[in-house]
Amino acid sequence: MTPRAWSNKDERQYNHIRRNQIQRGRSEDLAEEIAGRTVNKQRRKEGRTPQSRTQGTGNPNKELPERTRNELYNLARDLDISGRSHMNKKDLISAIRRKRK
């Protein structure tokens, strides 16, 4: 199943890669995953979709230290913590905890 935001070219590329992966002996699920990741990577390269690492605040069920620095940065941005761009992961965790109190 392909996302709606894809162009016709993206659809054709996805189907081509998927068929080739199946011919090479990959399972249907794995072939779909490889094809989808490849198309999305190309779309990111061309600037047609945002970089995945710059999105999201991570799983809310995870503790703060288990999240990535980028996820913590996005959370700090949502909480309007100033100076966040100069903070490392440890500083971001401290600032988020202070702001949440």
C-alpha positions in Angstrom: 0.0 0.0 0.0 1.5 3.3 -1.0 0.9 6.7 0.5 -1.4 9.2 -1.3 1.2 11.9 -1.4 3.3 10.0 -3.9 3.3 11.0 -7.5 2.7 8.7 -10.4 6.4 8.4 -10.9 6.8 7.4 -7.2 4.2 4.7 -7.7 5.9 3.3 -10.7 9.3 3.3 -9.0 7.7 1.6 -5.9 6.1 -1.1 -8.0 9.3 -1.7 -10.1 11.5 -2.0 -7.0 8.9 -4.3 -5.2 8.7 -6.6 -8.2 12.5 -6.8 -8.5 12.8 -7.6 -4.8 10.3 -10.4 -5.0 12.1 -11.8 -8.1 15.3 -11.8 -6.0 13.5 -14.0 -3.4 12.5 -11.5 -0.8 9.2 -11.9 1.0 6.2 -9.7 0.0 6.4 -7.7 3.2 10.2 -7.2 3.0 9.9 -6.2 -0.7 7.2 -3.6 0.1 9.3 -2.2 3.0 12.4 -1.9 0.8 10.5 -0.3 -2.0 8.8 2.2 0.3 12.0 3.1 2.0 13.8 3.6 -1.3 11.0 5.8 -2.7 10.8 7.9 0.4 14.6 8.3 0.5 14.5 9.6 -3.0 11.7 12.0 -2.2 13.7 13.3 0.8 16.7 13.8 -1.4 14.7 15.8 -3.8 13.2 17.9 -1.0 9.7 16.7 -1.6 9.3 15.5 2.0 10.8 16.6 5.3 13.7 14.7 6.9 12.3 12.1 9.3 14.9 12.8 11.9 13.7 16.4 12.2 10.1 15.3 13.0 8.4 14.1 16.1 9.0 14.1 19.8 9.3 10.3 20.2 7.2 7.7 21.9 5.5 9.4 24.8 5.7 6.1 26.8 9.5 6.2 26.6 11.6 7.8 29.4 13.4 11.0 28.3 16.9 9.4 28.3 15.6 6.7 25.9 14.7 9.3 23.3 17.1 10.7 20.6 18.5 14.2 20.9 16.4 15.3 17.9 13.2 14.0 19.6 14.2 15.9 22.8 14.9 19.0 20.8 11.5 18.9 19.1 9.9 18.4 22.5 11.8 21.4 23.9 10.7 23.4 20.9 7.0 22.5 21.7 7.6 23.6 25.3 9.2 26.8 24.1 12.5 26.3 25.9 14.9 29.0 24.9 18.6 28.2 24.1 17.7 24.6 23.0 19.8 24.7 19.9 22.9 25.0 22.0 22.0 22.2 24.4 23.2 18.6 24.3 21.0 15.7 25.1 21.7 15.8 28.9 20.9 19.6 29.0 17.7 19.1 27.0 16.5 16.4 29.4 17.2 18.8 32.4 15.5 21.7 30.7 12.4 19.6 29.8 12.1 18.3 33.3 12.3 21.8 34.8 9.7 23.1 32.4 7.3 20.3 33.1 7.3 20.9 36.9 
